[in-house]
Amino acid sequence: MKQEMEFHDIHVCGEWASEWASEHQVVQPPDGKPVIETYGKMALVLHLEANGEWKVQQEMWNAAPKP
């Protein structure tokens, strides 16, 4: 139903980069189950490929309390 992500502290060093994000999701499960609302933080390590595209090499996510 909803996904919000706000990225912070983007750092680039040659072919490598890192960033982290705070996120908020609202999901409607099937079969009339209650809506699920979650908050979390995510960290990404990216690598610049030979074709010029950034690809995620590592991802970490953990739950966070509602702000």
SULNOR-V793437 format. One record per residue. N is the residue number from 0. SS is DSSP state (H for helix, E for strand, L for the rest). PHI is phi as a letter, one per 30 degrees, with the letter a starting at -180 (999 if undefined). Layout:
n = [N;N]
ss = [SS;SS]
phi = [PHI;PHI]
//
This chain:
n = [0;1;2;3;4;5;6;7;8;9;10;11;12;13;14;15;16;17;18;19;20;21;22;23;24;25;26;27;28;29;30;31;32;33;34;35;36;37;38;39;40;41;42;43;44;45;46;47;48;49;50;51;52;53;54;55;56;57;58;59;60;61;62;63;64;65;66]
ss = [L;E;E;E;E;E;E;E;E;E;E;E;E;L;L;E;E;E;E;E;E;E;E;E;E;E;E;L;L;L;L;L;L;L;L;E;E;E;E;E;E;E;E;E;E;E;E;E;L;L;L;L;L;E;E;E;E;E;E;E;E;E;E;L;L;L;L]
phi = [999;a;b;b;b;b;c;b;h;d;b;b;b;i;d;c;b;b;a;b;b;c;b;b;b;b;b;c;d;d;i;i;d;d;d;c;b;b;b;a;b;b;c;b;c;c;b;d;d;e;d;j;c;d;b;d;c;b;b;b;b;b;d;b;d;d;d]
//
